[in-house]
């Protein structure tokens, strides 16, 4: 009868007194693997593990030993005393050979010595709780790890280094100064408006709004770098959706034949467009059919359309927009950006072109030859709101939501004039919304959601 595996004790987030340990390198085989430990009295921990008490920030060759004294592995031992470490606590790193069995044996030995298995993101969470990072910087750690493009990685580094936080803190300082000025006048109702005008309070409010708009724009660009743009290619069968996907991706991702209904399931490809991850999805041709397999593909196509940012509707340039295409347009969700592509201009004897109409952008191109493809790329960038910039920083939906609420609160404050009590209250709410970005005011459940998305060991 098989024995039940032992239960591995885990750390509880928020209880930073416990020593935690985890494998910090990616799963699988590698030349080097790292087990990270964070807590207190780690020199004693290192001595029990290796018989050595390493000097601070000096790589020490050591044999990592099991409880019976046998050698598990030989590698480097690094010790970082707090508070000058990543977590702000004492940190110990065991650099061994990167086999998964060796790493698990080293981790098990750390747990035998009293460490608890770290929760996802717990090392970074402790860095935040100990004041080593603010919340926006902590989120930039996982954004840097997950960066899909070089531009996204550069932007994540800017956020990790504190550029985004600096902008937010600068806005907070302006908002706090304005609040202090307004609230200082509330005890003198007969002079308050004149006093605020003399102190340029309303000019300060306008400048704050302008600066907030600039920060929002940079954050929106960063959000695009992180999440990318989801584009669905839709249309009737045999209009060239798969050919266009292959042309955009520069590879034969989808099967292309002259037979209608070749694509029966969604086909995905991801490419870069000015550093933006462009997630392009080729769907089954949208038509009435009795084929049960093709029907499933069409149902999946409509589900992808519901989740998309942009729908590119392909039509045959020789026949133009037919009644069936108009029926597809009528069924598209209202929130979606739309691009209508007249494909096969090489067969229609037409040139590439791009115009705007009531249903969005209309582009004439040839997926076969590539003529007009750059017009489609530029249209997608325009829809995304992208413009060349090297000063953007990675941002998340919650950051954009907080910035949007701050802008709305400031607009509400201006609308309350000359009722200064309400004006001051809206400024206070604007400050609270803005401060959630860096974590000055953050609920515990928000922290759990953020750090729970990290990998174990980070």
Beta strands, then each sheet from edge to edge (+ up, - down):
strand 1: 20-23
strand 2: 30-39
strand 3: 60-65
strand 4: 71-80
strand 5: 90-98
strand 6: 116-117
strand 7: 229-235
strand 8: 267-273
strand 9: 276-282
strand 10: 310-316
strand 11: 337-343
strand 12: 353-357
strand 13: 360-364
sheet 1: 3+ 4- 5+ 2- 1+ 6+
sheet 2: 8+ 9- 7- 10- 11- 13- 12+
end
